[in-house]
Amino acid sequence: MTVEEVSELIGRSVSSIYGDEKKGAFPERIKLGWSSRWRTDEVLVWIEEPAAKRARR
């Protein structure tokens, strides 16, 4: 997924995505030549993590 696609999916700004990635709070992107992409499955797992944590309580 491109950063724009990720931004639209999770409803957050591009800069916040890069910032969270730098802090280790968001999946790392994969470099493909000149471009970067995020794996869709990793982004979807990141989205589901808060719900999974609530379910374990």
N, CA, C and O atoms as a Tripos MOL2 file, in Angstrom:
@<TRIPOS>MOLECULE
protein
  228   227    57     0     0
PROTEIN
NO_CHARGES

@<TRIPOS>ATOM
      1 N           0.8480   -1.1710    0.0000 N.3       1 MET1
      2 CA          0.0000    0.0000    0.0000 C.3       1 MET1
      3 C           0.8960    1.2370    0.0000 C.2       1 MET1
      4 O           1.9470    1.2430    0.6410 O.2       1 MET1
      5 N           0.4960    2.2470   -0.6930 N.am      2 THR2
      6 CA          1.2180    3.5200   -0.6540 C.3       2 THR2
      7 C           0.8740    4.2430    0.6400 C.2       2 THR2
      8 O          -0.0900    3.8960    1.3220 O.2       2 THR2
      9 N           1.6640    5.2410    0.9670 N.am      3 VAL3
     10 CA          1.3870    6.0050    2.1860 C.3       3 VAL3
     11 C           0.0370    6.7070    2.0810 C.2       3 VAL3
     12 O          -0.6600    6.8660    3.0820 O.2       3 VAL3
     13 N          -0.3280    7.1190    0.8920 N.am      4 GLU4
     14 CA         -1.6300    7.7640    0.7050 C.3       4 GLU4
     15 C          -2.7680    6.7800    0.9570 C.2       4 GLU4
     16 O          -3.7800    7.1390    1.5580 O.2       4 GLU4
     17 N          -2.6030    5.5350    0.4970 N.am      5 GLU5
     18 CA         -3.6210    4.5130    0.7290 C.3       5 GLU5
     19 C          -3.7280    4.1830    2.2150 C.2       5 GLU5
     20 O          -4.8280    4.0340    2.7480 O.2       5 GLU5
     21 N          -2.5900    4.0730    2.8720 N.am      6 VAL6
     22 CA         -2.5890    3.8090    4.3180 C.3       6 VAL6
     23 C          -3.2750    4.9560    5.0520 C.2       6 VAL6
     24 O          -4.0950    4.7290    5.9410 O.2       6 VAL6
     25 N          -2.9380    6.1780    4.6810 N.am      7 SER7
     26 CA         -3.5250    7.3630    5.3150 C.3       7 SER7
     27 C          -5.0440    7.3570    5.1860 C.2       7 SER7
     28 O          -5.7590    7.6380    6.1490 O.2       7 SER7
     29 N          -5.5240    7.0390    4.0060 N.am      8 GLU8
     30 CA         -6.9740    7.0050    3.7860 C.3       8 GLU8
     31 C          -7.6200    5.8800    4.5850 C.2       8 GLU8
     32 O          -8.6960    6.0620    5.1560 O.2       8 GLU8
     33 N          -6.9730    4.7230    4.6290 N.am      9 LEU9
     34 CA         -7.5330    3.5740    5.3350 C.3       9 LEU9
     35 C          -7.6440    3.8200    6.8320 C.2       9 LEU9
     36 O          -8.6620    3.4940    7.4420 O.2       9 LEU9
     37 N          -6.5960    4.3970    7.4300 N.am     10 ILE10
     38 CA         -6.6100    4.5460    8.8910 C.3      10 ILE10
     39 C          -7.0710    5.9310    9.3510 C.2      10 ILE10
     40 O          -7.2520    6.1580   10.5470 O.2      10 ILE10
     41 N          -7.2590    6.8500    8.4120 N.am     11 GLY11
     42 CA         -7.7720    8.1690    8.7680 C.3      11 GLY11
     43 C          -6.7750    9.0300    9.5090 C.2      11 GLY11
     44 O          -7.1530    9.8250   10.3690 O.2      11 GLY11
     45 N          -5.4920    8.8780    9.1770 N.am     12 ARG12
     46 CA         -4.4470    9.6830    9.8150 C.3      12 ARG12
     47 C          -3.5920   10.3250    8.7470 C.2      12 ARG12
     48 O          -3.5670    9.8760    7.6010 O.2      12 ARG12
     49 N          -2.8940   11.3720    9.1280 N.am     13 SER13
     50 CA         -2.0780   12.1080    8.1660 C.3      13 SER13
     51 C          -0.8280   11.3210    7.7950 C.2      13 SER13
     52 O          -0.3720   10.4480    8.5330 O.2      13 SER13
     53 N          -0.2990   11.6520    6.6450 N.am     14 VAL14
     54 CA          0.9350   11.0330    6.1670 C.3      14 VAL14
     55 C           2.0650   11.2770    7.1680 C.2      14 VAL14
     56 O           2.8330   10.3650    7.4720 O.2      14 VAL14
     57 N           2.1650   12.4940    7.6750 N.am     15 SER15
     58 CA          3.2540   12.7990    8.6120 C.3      15 SER15
     59 C           3.1250   12.0000    9.9050 C.2      15 SER15
     60 O           4.1410   11.6090   10.4790 O.2      15 SER15
     61 N           1.9140   11.7490   10.3780 N.am     16 SER16
     62 CA          1.7510   10.9580   11.5980 C.3      16 SER16
     63 C           2.1260    9.5050   11.3590 C.2      16 SER16
     64 O           2.6360    8.8430   12.2620 O.2      16 SER16
     65 N           1.8820    9.0010   10.1620 N.am     17 ILE17
     66 CA          2.2670    7.6340    9.8260 C.3      17 ILE17
     67 C           3.7820    7.5050    9.8540 C.2      17 ILE17
     68 O           4.3190    6.5780   10.4590 O.2      17 ILE17
     69 N           4.4730    8.4360    9.1990 N.am     18 TYR18
     70 CA          5.9340    8.4040    9.1940 C.3      18 TYR18
     71 C           6.4920    8.5710   10.6130 C.2      18 TYR18
     72 O           7.4650    7.9130   10.9810 O.2      18 TYR18
     73 N           5.8810    9.4420   11.3950 N.am     19 GLY19
     74 CA          6.3390    9.6580   12.7680 C.3      19 GLY19
     75 C           6.1730    8.4140   13.6180 C.2      19 GLY19
     76 O           7.0770    8.0490   14.3700 O.2      19 GLY19
     77 N           5.0180    7.7550   13.5050 N.am     20 ASP20
     78 CA          4.7910    6.5300   14.2750 C.3      20 ASP20
     79 C           5.7090    5.4090   13.8080 C.2      20 ASP20
     80 O           6.1720    4.6070   14.6190 O.2      20 ASP20
     81 N           5.9740    5.3500   12.5210 N.am     21 GLU21
     82 CA          6.8970    4.3430   12.0090 C.3      21 GLU21
     83 C           8.2930    4.5590   12.6130 C.2      21 GLU21
     84 O           8.9590    3.6060   13.0190 O.2      21 GLU21
     85 N           8.7110    5.7960   12.6630 N.am     22 LYS22
     86 CA         10.0290    6.1200   13.2160 C.3      22 LYS22
     87 C          10.1210    5.7390   14.6930 C.2      22 LYS22
     88 O          11.1780    5.3130   15.1570 O.2      22 LYS22
     89 N           9.0130    5.8910   15.4380 N.am     23 LYS23
     90 CA          8.9800    5.5440   16.8590 C.3      23 LYS23
     91 C           8.7980    4.0420   17.0950 C.2      23 LYS23
     92 O           8.8810    3.5710   18.2290 O.2      23 LYS23
     93 N           8.5510    3.3010   16.0200 N.am     24 GLY24
     94 CA          8.3240    1.8650   16.1650 C.3      24 GLY24
     95 C           6.8910    1.5140   16.5040 C.2      24 GLY24
     96 O           6.6000    0.3810   16.8890 O.2      24 GLY24
     97 N           5.9900    2.4800   16.3630 N.am     25 ALA25
     98 CA          4.5920    2.2740   16.7100 C.3      25 ALA25
     99 C           3.7210    1.9600   15.4900 C.2      25 ALA25
    100 O           2.4980    1.8870   15.6060 O.2      25 ALA25
    101 N           4.3330    1.7790   14.3470 N.am     26 PHE26
    102 CA          3.6140    1.4610   13.1180 C.3      26 PHE26
    103 C           4.5120    0.5430   12.2980 C.2      26 PHE26
    104 O           5.7350    0.6580   12.3760 O.2      26 PHE26
    105 N           3.9370   -0.3630   11.5160 N.am     27 PRO27
    106 CA          4.7660   -1.2810   10.7190 C.3      27 PRO27
    107 C           5.7560   -0.5350    9.8150 C.2      27 PRO27
    108 O           5.4830    0.5640    9.3320 O.2      27 PRO27
    109 N           6.9080   -1.1670    9.6060 N.am     28 GLU28
    110 CA          7.9240   -0.5890    8.7250 C.3      28 GLU28
    111 C           7.5110   -0.7520    7.2690 C.2      28 GLU28
    112 O           6.8870   -1.7430    6.8900 O.2      28 GLU28
    113 N           7.8660    0.2240    6.4750 N.am     29 ARG29
    114 CA          7.5990    0.1190    5.0400 C.3      29 ARG29
    115 C           8.6840   -0.7140    4.3760 C.2      29 ARG29
    116 O           9.7580   -0.9350    4.9370 O.2      29 ARG29
    117 N           8.3840   -1.1580    3.1990 N.am     30 ILE30
    118 CA          9.3110   -1.9500    2.4040 C.3      30 ILE30
    119 C           9.7500   -1.0950    1.2230 C.2      30 ILE30
    120 O           8.9140   -0.5540    0.4990 O.2      30 ILE30
    121 N          11.0460   -0.9750    1.0330 N.am     31 LYS31
    122 CA         11.5750   -0.2090   -0.0990 C.3      31 LYS31
    123 C          11.5420   -1.0840   -1.3430 C.2      31 LYS31
    124 O          12.0390   -2.2100   -1.3380 O.2      31 LYS31
    125 N          10.9540   -0.5580   -2.4040 N.am     32 LEU32
    126 CA         10.8960   -1.2300   -3.6990 C.3      32 LEU32
    127 C          11.4440   -0.2750   -4.7400 C.2      32 LEU32
    128 O          10.7060    0.5320   -5.3040 O.2      32 LEU32
    129 N          12.7380   -0.3670   -4.9920 N.am     33 GLY33
    130 CA         13.3710    0.5770   -5.9050 C.3      33 GLY33
    131 C          13.2950    1.9760   -5.3240 C.2      33 GLY33
    132 O          13.7800    2.2250   -4.2210 O.2      33 GLY33
    133 N          12.6860    2.8840   -6.0660 N.am     34 TRP34
    134 CA         12.5530    4.2750   -5.6270 C.3      34 TRP34
    135 C          11.3460    4.5140   -4.7300 C.2      34 TRP34
    136 O          11.2130    5.5850   -4.1390 O.2      34 TRP34
    137 N          10.4790    3.5350   -4.6290 N.am     35 SER35
    138 CA          9.2530    3.7480   -3.8650 C.3      35 SER35
    139 C           9.2330    2.9100   -2.5910 C.2      35 SER35
    140 O          10.0510    2.0090   -2.4060 O.2      35 SER35
    141 N           8.2980    3.2230   -1.7340 N.am     36 SER36
    142 CA          8.0890    2.4930   -0.4870 C.3      36 SER36
    143 C           6.6420    2.0540   -0.4270 C.2      36 SER36
    144 O           5.7470    2.7530   -0.9030 O.2      36 SER36
    145 N           6.4200    0.9010    0.1540 N.am     37 ARG37
    146 CA          5.0670    0.3820    0.3130 C.3      37 ARG37
    147 C           4.9390   -0.2940    1.6660 C.2      37 ARG37
    148 O           5.9260   -0.7520    2.2420 O.2      37 ARG37
    149 N           3.7140   -0.3500    2.1640 N.am     38 TRP38
    150 CA          3.4030   -1.1010    3.3670 C.3      38 TRP38
    151 C           2.6510   -2.3460    2.9580 C.2      38 TRP38
    152 O           1.8460   -2.3320    2.0270 O.2      38 TRP38
    153 N           2.9300   -3.4320    3.6770 N.am     39 ARG39
    154 CA          2.1840   -4.6660    3.4290 C.3      39 ARG39
    155 C           0.7790   -4.4920    3.9940 C.2      39 ARG39
    156 O           0.6110   -4.0780    5.1410 O.2      39 ARG39
    157 N          -0.2140   -4.8050    3.1960 N.am     40 THR40
    158 CA         -1.6070   -4.6630    3.6160 C.3      40 THR40
    159 C          -1.8930   -5.5010    4.8540 C.2      40 THR40
    160 O          -2.5640   -5.0340    5.7750 O.2      40 THR40
    161 N          -1.3990   -6.7210    4.8870 N.am     41 ASP41
    162 CA         -1.6760   -7.5890    6.0340 C.3      41 ASP41
    163 C          -1.1030   -7.0120    7.3260 C.2      41 ASP41
    164 O          -1.7260   -7.1430    8.3790 O.2      41 ASP41
    165 N           0.0640   -6.3770    7.2720 N.am     42 GLU42
    166 CA          0.6620   -5.7880    8.4700 C.3      42 GLU42
    167 C          -0.1310   -4.5650    8.9410 C.2      42 GLU42
    168 O          -0.2850   -4.3490   10.1430 O.2      42 GLU42
    169 N          -0.6260   -3.7810    8.0110 N.am     43 VAL43
    170 CA         -1.4360   -2.6150    8.3850 C.3      43 VAL43
    171 C          -2.7530   -3.0760    9.0060 C.2      43 VAL43
    172 O          -3.2040   -2.5010    9.9960 O.2      43 VAL43
    173 N          -3.3700   -4.1020    8.4350 N.am     44 LEU44
    174 CA         -4.6300   -4.6010    8.9870 C.3      44 LEU44
    175 C          -4.4320   -5.1930   10.3770 C.2      44 LEU44
    176 O          -5.3000   -5.0290   11.2350 O.2      44 LEU44
    177 N          -3.3280   -5.8690   10.6220 N.am     45 VAL45
    178 CA         -3.0230   -6.3860   11.9650 C.3      45 VAL45
    179 C          -2.8550   -5.2180   12.9300 C.2      45 VAL45
    180 O          -3.3510   -5.2720   14.0550 O.2      45 VAL45
    181 N          -2.1600   -4.1600   12.5030 N.am     46 TRP46
    182 CA         -1.9600   -2.9770   13.3400 C.3      46 TRP46
    183 C          -3.3200   -2.3690   13.7080 C.2      46 TRP46
    184 O          -3.5180   -1.9370   14.8440 O.2      46 TRP46
    185 N          -4.2390   -2.3350   12.7690 N.am     47 ILE47
    186 CA         -5.5790   -1.7910   13.0230 C.3      47 ILE47
    187 C          -6.3020   -2.6370   14.0740 C.2      47 ILE47
    188 O          -6.9860   -2.0940   14.9410 O.2      47 ILE47
    189 N          -6.1570   -3.9400   14.0010 N.am     48 GLU48
    190 CA         -6.8810   -4.8580   14.8860 C.3      48 GLU48
    191 C          -6.2610   -4.9980   16.2710 C.2      48 GLU48
    192 O          -6.9310   -5.4820   17.1830 O.2      48 GLU48
    193 N          -5.0240   -4.5980   16.4600 N.am     49 GLU49
    194 CA         -4.3450   -4.7890   17.7510 C.3      49 GLU49
    195 C          -5.1000   -4.2140   18.9500 C.2      49 GLU49
    196 O          -5.2220   -4.9050   19.9610 O.2      49 GLU49
    197 N          -5.6090   -2.9850   18.8870 N.am     50 PRO50
    198 CA         -6.3280   -2.4680   20.0680 C.3      50 PRO50
    199 C          -7.5450   -3.3100   20.4430 C.2      50 PRO50
    200 O          -7.8190   -3.5070   21.6270 O.2      50 PRO50
    201 N          -8.2720   -3.8070   19.4520 N.am     51 ALA51
    202 CA         -9.4420   -4.6380   19.7350 C.3      51 ALA51
    203 C          -9.0170   -5.9700   20.3380 C.2      51 ALA51
    204 O          -9.6810   -6.4870   21.2370 O.2      51 ALA51
    205 N          -7.9120   -6.5280   19.8470 N.am     52 ALA52
    206 CA         -7.4230   -7.7950   20.3850 C.3      52 ALA52
    207 C          -6.9810   -7.6270   21.8410 C.2      52 ALA52
    208 O          -7.2030   -8.5180   22.6610 O.2      52 ALA52
    209 N          -6.3670   -6.5080   22.1620 N.am     53 LYS53
    210 CA         -5.9490   -6.2490   23.5440 C.3      53 LYS53
    211 C          -7.1530   -6.1270   24.4630 C.2      53 LYS53
    212 O          -7.1240   -6.6170   25.5920 O.2      53 LYS53
    213 N          -8.2260   -5.4670   23.9830 N.am     54 ARG54
    214 CA         -9.4470   -5.3420   24.7970 C.3      54 ARG54
    215 C         -10.0800   -6.7090   25.0380 C.2      54 ARG54
    216 O         -10.5920   -6.9770   26.1250 O.2      54 ARG54
    217 N         -10.0460   -7.5670   24.0290 N.am     55 ALA55
    218 CA        -10.6610   -8.8930   24.1470 C.3      55 ALA55
    219 C          -9.9280   -9.7700   25.1430 C.2      55 ALA55
    220 O         -10.5320  -10.6630   25.7370 O.2      55 ALA55
    221 N          -8.6310   -9.5350   25.3400 N.am     56 ARG56
    222 CA         -7.8400  -10.3540   26.2680 C.3      56 ARG56
    223 C          -8.0380   -9.9190   27.7100 C.2      56 ARG56
    224 O          -7.6190  -10.6380   28.6180 O.2      56 ARG56
    225 N          -8.6480   -8.7890   27.9550 N.am     57 ARG57
    226 CA         -8.8260   -8.2970   29.3310 C.3      57 ARG57
    227 C          -9.8420   -9.0850   30.0910 C.2      57 ARG57
    228 O         -10.1020   -8.7940   31.2580 O.2      57 ARG57
@<TRIPOS>BOND
     1     1     2 1
     2     2     3 1
     3     3     4 2
     4     3     5 am
     5     5     6 1
     6     6     7 1
     7     7     8 2
     8     7     9 am
     9     9    10 1
    10    10    11 1
    11    11    12 2
    12    11    13 am
    13    13    14 1
    14    14    15 1
    15    15    16 2
    16    15    17 am
    17    17    18 1
    18    18    19 1
    19    19    20 2
    20    19    21 am
    21    21    22 1
    22    22    23 1
    23    23    24 2
    24    23    25 am
    25    25    26 1
    26    26    27 1
    27    27    28 2
    28    27    29 am
    29    29    30 1
    30    30    31 1
    31    31    32 2
    32    31    33 am
    33    33    34 1
    34    34    35 1
    35    35    36 2
    36    35    37 am
    37    37    38 1
    38    38    39 1
    39    39    40 2
    40    39    41 am
    41    41    42 1
    42    42    43 1
    43    43    44 2
    44    43    45 am
    45    45    46 1
    46    46    47 1
    47    47    48 2
    48    47    49 am
    49    49    50 1
    50    50    51 1
    51    51    52 2
    52    51    53 am
    53    53    54 1
    54    54    55 1
    55    55    56 2
    56    55    57 am
    57    57    58 1
    58    58    59 1
    59    59    60 2
    60    59    61 am
    61    61    62 1
    62    62    63 1
    63    63    64 2
    64    63    65 am
    65    65    66 1
    66    66    67 1
    67    67    68 2
    68    67    69 am
    69    69    70 1
    70    70    71 1
    71    71    72 2
    72    71    73 am
    73    73    74 1
    74    74    75 1
    75    75    76 2
    76    75    77 am
    77    77    78 1
    78    78    79 1
    79    79    80 2
    80    79    81 am
    81    81    82 1
    82    82    83 1
    83    83    84 2
    84    83    85 am
    85    85    86 1
    86    86    87 1
    87    87    88 2
    88    87    89 am
    89    89    90 1
    90    90    91 1
    91    91    92 2
    92    91    93 am
    93    93    94 1
    94    94    95 1
    95    95    96 2
    96    95    97 am
    97    97    98 1
    98    98    99 1
    99    99   100 2
   100    99   101 am
   101   101   102 1
   102   102   103 1
   103   103   104 2
   104   103   105 am
   105   105   106 1
   106   106   107 1
   107   107   108 2
   108   107   109 am
   109   109   110 1
   110   110   111 1
   111   111   112 2
   112   111   113 am
   113   113   114 1
   114   114   115 1
   115   115   116 2
   116   115   117 am
   117   117   118 1
   118   118   119 1
   119   119   120 2
   120   119   121 am
   121   121   122 1
   122   122   123 1
   123   123   124 2
   124   123   125 am
   125   125   126 1
   126   126   127 1
   127   127   128 2
   128   127   129 am
   129   129   130 1
   130   130   131 1
   131   131   132 2
   132   131   133 am
   133   133   134 1
   134   134   135 1
   135   135   136 2
   136   135   137 am
   137   137   138 1
   138   138   139 1
   139   139   140 2
   140   139   141 am
   141   141   142 1
   142   142   143 1
   143   143   144 2
   144   143   145 am
   145   145   146 1
   146   146   147 1
   147   147   148 2
   148   147   149 am
   149   149   150 1
   150   150   151 1
   151   151   152 2
   152   151   153 am
   153   153   154 1
   154   154   155 1
   155   155   156 2
   156   155   157 am
   157   157   158 1
   158   158   159 1
   159   159   160 2
   160   159   161 am
   161   161   162 1
   162   162   163 1
   163   163   164 2
   164   163   165 am
   165   165   166 1
   166   166   167 1
   167   167   168 2
   168   167   169 am
   169   169   170 1
   170   170   171 1
   171   171   172 2
   172   171   173 am
   173   173   174 1
   174   174   175 1
   175   175   176 2
   176   175   177 am
   177   177   178 1
   178   178   179 1
   179   179   180 2
   180   179   181 am
   181   181   182 1
   182   182   183 1
   183   183   184 2
   184   183   185 am
   185   185   186 1
   186   186   187 1
   187   187   188 2
   188   187   189 am
   189   189   190 1
   190   190   191 1
   191   191   192 2
   192   191   193 am
   193   193   194 1
   194   194   195 1
   195   195   196 2
   196   195   197 am
   197   197   198 1
   198   198   199 1
   199   199   200 2
   200   199   201 am
   201   201   202 1
   202   202   203 1
   203   203   204 2
   204   203   205 am
   205   205   206 1
   206   206   207 1
   207   207   208 2
   208   207   209 am
   209   209   210 1
   210   210   211 1
   211   211   212 2
   212   211   213 am
   213   213   214 1
   214   214   215 1
   215   215   216 2
   216   215   217 am
   217   217   218 1
   218   218   219 1
   219   219   220 2
   220   219   221 am
   221   221   222 1
   222   222   223 1
   223   223   224 2
   224   223   225 am
   225   225   226 1
   226   226   227 1
   227   227   228 2
@<TRIPOS>SUBSTRUCTURE
     1 MET1         2 RESIDUE 1 A MET
     2 THR2         6 RESIDUE 1 A THR
     3 VAL3        10 RESIDUE 1 A VAL
     4 GLU4        14 RESIDUE 1 A GLU
     5 GLU5        18 RESIDUE 1 A GLU
     6 VAL6        22 RESIDUE 1 A VAL
     7 SER7        26 RESIDUE 1 A SER
     8 GLU8        30 RESIDUE 1 A GLU
     9 LEU9        34 RESIDUE 1 A LEU
    10 ILE10       38 RESIDUE 1 A ILE
    11 GLY11       42 RESIDUE 1 A GLY
    12 ARG12       46 RESIDUE 1 A ARG
    13 SER13       50 RESIDUE 1 A SER
    14 VAL14       54 RESIDUE 1 A VAL
    15 SER15       58 RESIDUE 1 A SER
    16 SER16       62 RESIDUE 1 A SER
    17 ILE17       66 RESIDUE 1 A ILE
    18 TYR18       70 RESIDUE 1 A TYR
    19 GLY19       74 RESIDUE 1 A GLY
    20 ASP20       78 RESIDUE 1 A ASP
    21 GLU21       82 RESIDUE 1 A GLU
    22 LYS22       86 RESIDUE 1 A LYS
    23 LYS23       90 RESIDUE 1 A LYS
    24 GLY24       94 RESIDUE 1 A GLY
    25 ALA25       98 RESIDUE 1 A ALA
    26 PHE26      102 RESIDUE 1 A PHE
    27 PRO27      106 RESIDUE 1 A PRO
    28 GLU28      110 RESIDUE 1 A GLU
    29 ARG29      114 RESIDUE 1 A ARG
    30 ILE30      118 RESIDUE 1 A ILE
    31 LYS31      122 RESIDUE 1 A LYS
    32 LEU32      126 RESIDUE 1 A LEU
    33 GLY33      130 RESIDUE 1 A GLY
    34 TRP34      134 RESIDUE 1 A TRP
    35 SER35      138 RESIDUE 1 A SER
    36 SER36      142 RESIDUE 1 A SER
    37 ARG37      146 RESIDUE 1 A ARG
    38 TRP38      150 RESIDUE 1 A TRP
    39 ARG39      154 RESIDUE 1 A ARG
    40 THR40      158 RESIDUE 1 A THR
    41 ASP41      162 RESIDUE 1 A ASP
    42 GLU42      166 RESIDUE 1 A GLU
    43 VAL43      170 RESIDUE 1 A VAL
    44 LEU44      174 RESIDUE 1 A LEU
    45 VAL45      178 RESIDUE 1 A VAL
    46 TRP46      182 RESIDUE 1 A TRP
    47 ILE47      186 RESIDUE 1 A ILE
    48 GLU48      190 RESIDUE 1 A GLU
    49 GLU49      194 RESIDUE 1 A GLU
    50 PRO50      198 RESIDUE 1 A PRO
    51 ALA51      202 RESIDUE 1 A ALA
    52 ALA52      206 RESIDUE 1 A ALA
    53 LYS53      210 RESIDUE 1 A LYS
    54 ARG54      214 RESIDUE 1 A ARG
    55 ALA55      218 RESIDUE 1 A ALA
    56 ARG56      222 RESIDUE 1 A ARG
    57 ARG57      226 RESIDUE 1 A ARG
